[in-house]
Amino acid sequence: MTATPVAVCPPLSLYIHVPWCVRKCPYCDFNSHAIKGEIPETAYLNAILEDLDQDLLYIQGRPIKTVFIGGGTPSLMSGAFYEQLFDGLRQRLAFSTDAEITLEANPGTLEAGRFESFRAAGINRLSIGVQSFHPEHLQSLGRIHDQAMAHRAIESARAAGFNNFNIDLMHGLPGQTPEQAVSDLHAALAHRPTHLSWYQLTIEPNTEFFSRPPALPDDDRLWDIYQQGATHLRSAGFDDYEISAWSLPGRESRHNLNYWSFGDYLALGAGAHGKVSLADGRILRYWKTRQPDAYLQRIGSRTSGSEELAPEDRPLEFMMNALRLKRGTSEQLYLERTGLPLSSVAVQLEQLRKQHLLTPDRLQATEQGQRYLNSLLEHFL
């Protein structure tokens, strides 16, 4: 299978990882590390900018369309850290005038004035990790905030001028009933968010829950939770534009849309992953040194590994992302982002359309296809 260089490079985003948190949650399999002493803000700032200097060749004249700062708990860092960070980024990168810049925030790490300082630094969107408003579920998830702190954090974000924000909620929690799940959604919607990430708790390897699994709702209850929750969200004007992402019209996460549309993204920070399309037709995935201390101590590039995405692997990679979107993508985008002709997947598309798993003339899963998405994707292995 031969790919041609893409005529126009995909949109470019930037992901920045802040690896520290107050306490590791028992379900978390992200690269997060409990704080021991003071966070070395100045050293981390310098490391990120030095790291970026080695990756500037990936930009190819493109502006940054979106930024997402994830973790860990990025809201542990000060407003001064982000002000200096974005000063350094803007000296090296061009940003779109309407760039979406999102910061993940934990309600348990926000003292007075913190949101105002984030906004002054140039952050214009928040993703607030509430997970639940029920005390027993917050406790079982190991969260460091309570119900009152969650409400207070969201209210403080609004007061600081953030009118575009996401609330993270989980469902399928230990002992959770459909009524409790809907109650969580109702409490979140009362704050008038523009976006909700509502996703099912899954048990991942290398987590405390994997070692000591909690009792989770059975499949029938999970389906009831989802059905009742989805009905509630749709009645409030929200659309599930992606498997676990809900938004008001026009308020989708532009950063995540770039991921799911097989766009490019730079990676900065300990353990961050990036993907870039190169002028010679190669598509490169790369990742940064994972351990925070090692990331800080390296000199120059903090990239610890990379791999080319071979042409024969691109169909599955593209479909794994694009078919998460309720509206899918155009067939033309497949050519533009993979460098491959549509004929490279023509047999699979014909089979899936005959089975009514894909819609005609568009790379979009039907309702049945969404339900059996993993089986659908096996056709592209």
C-alpha positions in Angstrom: 0.0 0.0 0.0 1.5 3.3 -1.1 0.6 6.7 0.3 1.1 10.1 -1.3 2.2 13.3 0.6 -0.8 15.2 1.8 -1.5 18.3 -0.4 -2.4 20.4 2.7 -1.2 19.5 6.2 -4.0 18.9 8.7 -4.9 21.6 11.3 -2.4 21.7 14.1 -3.2 21.5 17.8 -1.0 21.5 20.9 -1.3 19.2 23.9 0.6 20.1 27.1 0.8 17.6 30.0 1.1 18.6 33.7 1.9 15.3 35.5 1.4 16.3 39.1 -1.7 15.7 41.2 -2.6 15.8 44.9 -3.4 12.2 45.1 -3.7 9.4 42.5 -7.4 8.4 42.0 -7.9 4.6 42.1 -9.4 4.5 38.5 -6.7 6.7 36.9 -4.3 5.2 34.4 -3.0 8.5 33.1 0.6 9.7 33.6 -0.1 11.4 37.0 2.2 11.5 40.1 1.2 12.6 43.6 3.0 15.8 44.7 6.0 15.4 47.0 7.0 18.8 48.2 6.7 21.9 46.0 6.0 21.7 42.3 9.1 22.9 40.3 7.2 25.4 38.2 10.2 27.3 36.9 12.1 24.2 36.0 9.1 22.7 34.3 8.4 25.9 32.3 12.0 26.0 31.1 11.9 22.3 30.2 8.7 22.6 28.1 10.0 25.6 26.1 13.4 23.9 25.6 11.5 20.8 24.4 9.4 22.9 22.0 12.5 24.4 20.5 13.5 20.9 19.3 10.1 20.3 17.7 9.6 23.5 15.7 10.3 21.7 12.4 7.0 19.9 12.8 5.0 23.1 12.5 5.5 23.8 8.8 4.1 27.3 8.9 0.8 26.3 10.5 -0.9 28.3 13.3 -2.0 26.6 16.5 -5.8 26.1 16.3 -6.4 24.7 19.8 -4.5 24.0 23.0 -5.4 21.4 25.7 -3.6 21.4 29.0 -4.3 18.0 30.7 -2.9 16.0 33.5 -2.5 15.2 36.3 -4.0 18.3 37.7 -3.0 21.4 35.6 -5.0 23.7 38.0 -2.3 23.1 40.6 0.0 25.4 38.6 -0.2 29.1 39.3 -1.6 31.7 37.0 1.9 33.2 36.8 3.2 29.8 35.4 0.6 29.9 32.6 1.3 33.6 31.8 5.0 32.9 31.4 4.2 29.7 29.5 2.0 31.4 26.9 4.5 34.3 26.6 7.1 31.7 25.6 4.8 29.8 23.3 3.7 32.9 21.4 7.4 33.8 20.9 7.8 30.5 19.1 4.4 29.7 17.6 1.6 31.5 15.7 -1.8 31.1 17.2 -5.1 31.4 15.4 -7.0 34.6 16.5 -9.8 32.4 17.7 -7.7 29.6 19.2 -9.5 27.5 21.8 -7.3 27.1 24.9 -8.6 24.6 27.4 -7.3 23.9 30.9 -8.4 20.9 33.0 -9.3 22.0 36.6 -9.9 19.9 39.7 -12.4 21.5 42.1 -10.2 20.5 45.1 -7.3 22.6 44.0 -8.8 26.0 43.5 -8.3 28.8 45.9 -9.8 32.3 45.5 -8.6 34.2 42.4 -7.1 31.2 40.7 -9.7 31.2 37.8 -9.1 34.9 37.2 -5.4 34.3 36.9 -5.9 31.5 34.4 -8.1 33.8 32.3 -5.6 36.6 32.4 -3.0 34.2 31.1 -5.0 33.6 27.9 -6.9 30.4 28.8 -10.5 30.7 27.4 -12.1 27.3 28.2 -12.2 25.0 31.2 -12.8 21.3 31.7 -13.8 20.9 35.3 -13.4 17.3 36.7 -16.4 16.9 38.9 -17.1 13.1 38.2 -20.1 13.1 40.5 -22.1 15.3 42.9 -23.0 12.4 45.2 -20.8 12.2 48.4 -20.6 8.3 48.4 -19.5 8.2 44.8 -16.9 10.9 45.2 -15.5 9.0 48.1 -15.4 5.7 46.2 -13.6 7.4 43.3 -11.0 8.8 45.7 -11.7 12.4 44.7 -10.3 15.1 47.0 -13.3 17.5 46.7 -16.9 17.2 48.0 -20.2 18.3 46.5 -20.1 21.8 47.8 -16.5 22.4 46.5 -17.7 21.2 43.1 -20.6 23.6 42.9 -18.4 26.4 44.2 -15.7 25.8 41.7 -18.1 26.0 38.8 -19.7 29.1 40.1 -16.2 30.7 40.6 -15.4 29.8 37.0 -18.5 31.6 35.7 -17.8 34.6 37.9 -14.3 34.8 36.5 -15.7 35.1 33.0 -15.6 31.6 31.7 -18.8 31.0 29.8 -17.4 28.2 27.7 -16.7 25.2 29.9 -17.0 21.4 30.1 -18.0 19.4 33.1 -16.6 15.9 33.4 -19.0 13.3 34.9 -18.7 9.5 35.1 -21.5 7.0 35.2 -21.6 3.2 35.9 -20.1 4.0 39.3 -20.1 1.5 42.2 -23.7 1.1 43.5 -25.0 3.9 41.2 -28.7 3.9 40.3 -30.2 5.4 37.1 -31.8 8.1 39.3 -28.4 9.0 40.8 -26.8 9.3 37.4 -29.6 11.5 36.1 -29.4 13.6 39.3 -25.7 14.2 38.6 -26.6 15.4 35.1 -29.3 17.6 36.5 -26.9 19.2 39.0 -24.4 19.8 36.2 -26.9 21.3 33.8 -28.0 23.8 36.5 -24.7 25.5 36.0 -25.3 26.0 32.3 -22.2 24.4 30.9 -21.7 24.4 27.1 -20.2 20.8 27.1 -20.4 17.6 29.1 -18.1 14.7 29.0 -20.2 11.9 30.3 -18.4 8.6 30.2 -18.6 5.2 31.8 -16.2 4.1 34.5 -14.0 1.4 33.1 -11.4 -0.6 35.0 -7.9 -0.2 33.5 -4.7 -2.1 34.1 -2.1 -0.6 36.4 -4.7 1.1 38.6 -5.9 0.5 42.2 -9.3 -0.5 40.9 -7.7 -3.2 38.7 -6.0 -4.7 41.8 -9.1 -4.4 43.9 -12.1 -4.2 41.6 -15.2 -2.5 43.0 -18.7 -4.0 42.4 -20.0 -2.2 39.3 -23.6 -2.1 37.9 -24.5 -5.0 35.6 -25.2 -4.5 31.9 -28.9 -4.1 32.3 -28.5 -1.3 34.8 -25.7 0.3 32.7 -28.1 0.4 29.8 -30.9 2.0 31.9 -28.4 4.6 33.2 -27.4 5.5 29.7 -30.9 5.6 28.3 -32.3 7.8 31.0 -29.2 10.0 31.0 -29.2 10.4 27.3 -32.9 11.3 27.3 -32.3 13.9 30.0 -29.4 15.5 28.1 -31.2 15.6 24.8 -34.2 17.3 26.5 -31.8 20.0 27.7 -30.6 20.7 24.1 -27.4 18.6 24.2 -26.2 16.4 21.3 -23.9 13.4 21.7 -21.6 14.4 18.8 -19.1 11.8 19.9 -19.4 8.6 21.9 -19.0 10.2 25.4 -19.1 13.9 24.5 -22.2 16.0 24.6 -22.5 19.7 23.7 -24.8 22.5 22.9 -25.0 23.4 19.2 -21.7 24.9 18.0 -19.9 24.2 21.3 -18.2 21.0 20.6 -14.6 20.6 21.8 -12.6 21.8 18.8 -9.5 20.3 20.2 -11.0 16.8 20.4 -12.7 17.3 17.0 -9.2 17.7 15.6 -8.1 14.4 17.2 -11.1 12.5 15.9 -10.6 14.0 12.4 -7.1 12.7 12.3 -5.6 16.1 12.6 -2.1 16.9 13.9 -1.0 17.8 17.4 2.3 18.8 19.0 3.1 17.2 22.4 4.8 19.0 25.3 5.3 17.9 28.9 6.1 14.6 30.7 4.5 11.6 29.0 2.7 13.7 26.3 1.9 12.0 22.9 1.9 13.8 19.6 1.1 13.1 15.9 2.4 15.1 12.9 2.1 14.8 9.1 5.4 15.5 7.4 6.0 17.1 3.9 7.5 13.9 2.5 4.3 11.9 3.2 5.2 10.3 6.5 3.0 10.4 9.5 4.8 10.3 12.8 3.6 9.5 16.2 6.0 10.4 19.1 6.0 10.6 22.9 7.8 12.4 25.6 9.8 11.2 28.6 7.2 9.9 31.0 8.7 10.4 34.5 8.6 14.1 35.6 12.1 14.0 37.1 13.6 12.5 34.0 11.8 15.0 31.8 13.2 17.9 33.9 16.8 16.5 33.8 17.1 15.9 30.1 18.7 18.5 27.9 17.3 19.5 24.6 14.6 17.3 23.2 12.5 15.3 25.7 11.2 12.9 23.0 11.8 9.4 24.2 10.4 7.5 21.2 8.7 7.8 17.9 7.2 5.6 15.1 6.1 6.1 11.6 2.5 5.2 10.9 2.8 2.8 8.0 0.4 3.2 5.1 -1.2 -0.2 5.8 -2.0 0.9 9.4 -3.5 4.2 8.5 -7.0 3.0 7.5 -7.6 1.5 11.0 -6.1 4.6 12.8 -8.3 7.0 10.8 -11.5 5.0 11.3 -10.9 4.4 15.0 -11.0 8.2 15.4 -13.5 9.3 12.7 -16.1 6.8 13.5 -16.3 7.9 17.1 -18.0 11.0 15.7 -21.8 10.8 15.3 -21.6 12.6 12.0 -18.5 10.8 10.9 -16.4 12.5 8.2 -16.5 13.0 4.4 -14.8 10.4 2.2 -12.5 13.2 0.9 -11.1 13.7 4.3 -9.8 10.1 4.3 -7.6 10.9 1.3 -6.5 14.3 2.7 -5.5 13.0 6.1 -4.1 9.5 5.2 -2.6 10.1 1.8 -4.4 7.0 0.6 -7.1 6.6 -2.1 -10.6 5.6 -1.0 -10.0 2.4 -3.0 -7.7 1.2 -0.2 -10.8 0.6 1.9 -13.4 0.1 -0.8 -14.0 -3.6 -0.1 -14.5 -3.0 3.6 -16.8 0.0 3.0 -19.0 -2.1 0.6 -19.3 -4.9 3.2 -20.2 -2.6 6.0 -22.7 -0.7 4.0 -24.4 -3.9 3.0 -24.6 -4.8 6.7 -26.1 -1.3 7.3 -23.3 -0.4 9.7 -22.1 2.6 7.6 -24.1 5.2 5.9 -23.9 5.6 2.1 -21.4 8.1 0.6 -20.0 9.1 4.0 -17.6 7.6 6.6 -20.3 7.6 9.3 -21.5 4.7 11.5 -25.2 4.1 11.6 -26.9 3.8 14.9 -26.4 0.1 14.7 -22.8 0.6 13.7 -22.2 2.8 16.7 -23.5 0.1 18.9 -21.1 -2.5 17.5 -18.2 -0.1 16.8 -15.5 -2.5 17.9 -16.7 -5.2 15.6 -17.0 -2.7 12.8 -13.4 -1.6 13.2 -12.2 -5.1 13.0 -12.8 -5.0 9.3 -9.9 -2.5 8.9 -7.4 -4.7 10.8 
